[in-house]
């Protein structure tokens, strides 16, 4: 998964969260927090993978 895939997935999840929340901002906000945590984890993992790749090729 690359950064473009992560951002695209984030947007899709945000759109789905809004539909599922059915206008309930409290529910939507809870889902948005979870989505942001997922994005953070995915980006950190991507960075770690790239750092490891740099060390292997160095």
Residue pairs with C-beta under 8 A, 6 or more apart in sequence:
1 42
1 46
2 46
3 43
3 46
6 39
6 42
6 43
6 46
7 39
10 35
10 38
10 39
13 31
13 35
13 38
14 32
14 35
17 28
17 31
17 32
17 35
18 28
20 27
20 31
21 27
21 28
21 31
